[in-house]
């Protein structure tokens, strides 16, 4: 190896990167955006130790029904439920630790939960005079709860990066420009890319789930066909998003930044690792605009609660709407050529 040739290539690559203003700016801005976002999301006194469900029937609010003896307790998250059945269901699955109905002067504990026992002891004075009721249910292991999030996150990365980088590389190497000279239409090319990636993603997800299920014996109340259909819709939506992100870019550095911009908020705010129950309303609204949120939430309802597609119609419809929007915009902005 001659040092002169090495330095020439080294210098050329550095000049190429620093002259690409978009990717240079992104490498500077993206870490700052992450730090600002995390400082906002995880600001405060820290994660709550327990979660308590408060039954509040509209049009009343928790502040009107419950006194400060309940709501001023630190390190406990209070979650409002309009229907006691929904609250008891989450209590039986160990998602929350206590359910209190002040209007009926009743509260429920999970006799199989250590946290439920401790929360009852914390509120023993405030609950004096309340009727004590018990519920029970099989505890959902964290691995069962986090399973939809991990599968969804794996699908997300495969859909976004598997489509985005390929199309940008084709465009940068002038492969798309050559394909434009053939009878192949943009719709045919995009459709082939979409269906190919959809087949790969679903095949790999089935293999991963089946193999891990033999080892961990995952909890499953719903039907596998419903989970498969939801996975298809979620993967289709994420692939459409990948096509939209890569519709015009020709820089691999830039597309890497744009795909990170798309994937990181979903990985952190779509309920992959932790529940958004009890999170600030603004954060929940933002999470509703992320396709992975609806894929993970719908899958959890099927697996843990035995929900049907009709029960999760909200998530299904949102995924369909997002898919049509992303696909339409991606087709509209799609460019064969390397020119911007």
Buried (B, 14 or more C-beta within 10 A) or exposed (E): EEEEEEEEEEEEEEEEEEEBEBBBEBBEEBEEBBEEBEEEBEEEEEEBBBBBBBBBEEEBEBEEBBEEEBEEBEEBBBBBBEEBEEBBBBBBBBBBBBBBBBEEEBBBBBEBBEBBBEBBEBBEEBBEEBEEEEBEBEBBBEEBBBBBBBBBBBBBBBBBBBBBBBBBBBBBEEBBBEBBEEEBEBEEBBEEBBEBBBEBBBEBBEEBBEEBEEEEEBBBEBBEEBBBBBBBBBBBBBBBBBBBBBBBBBBBBBBBBBBBBBBBBBBBBBBBEEBBBBBEEEEBEBBBEBBBBBBBBBBBBBBBBEBEBEBBEEBBEBBBEBBEBBBEBBBEEBBBEBEE
